[in-house]
Amino acid sequence: MKKDYWDVSDEQIIEKTGKPLSHWKRVLDKLGAATMKSTSIVEHLQNEHGVQRYWARTLTTWYSKRPGD
């Protein structure tokens, strides 16, 4: 079965963004990402945090699909 692109590990995210998933969850929680359009979240991650587009999209999708917490 093909792994979903948003099913990423801390190691992958740290390598690409310099921060772990827990950091990005806090950023997105503070932003209010749960109620925002994904394109706005991606733009925020790119413009305010310097995240490359692919990884901004990956984090946005990861955030919306993570198991309930």
LINDABEL-V397185 format. One record per helix or strand of 2 or more residues. SS is the DSSP state (2 for helix, 1 for strand). FROM is the first residue (numbers start at 1). LEN is the number of residues. If there is no record, write none. Layout:
ss=[SS/SS]
from=[FROM/FROM]
len=[LEN/LEN]
//
This chain:
ss=[2/2/2/2/2]
from=[10/21/33/38/53]
len=[8/11/3/12/13]
//
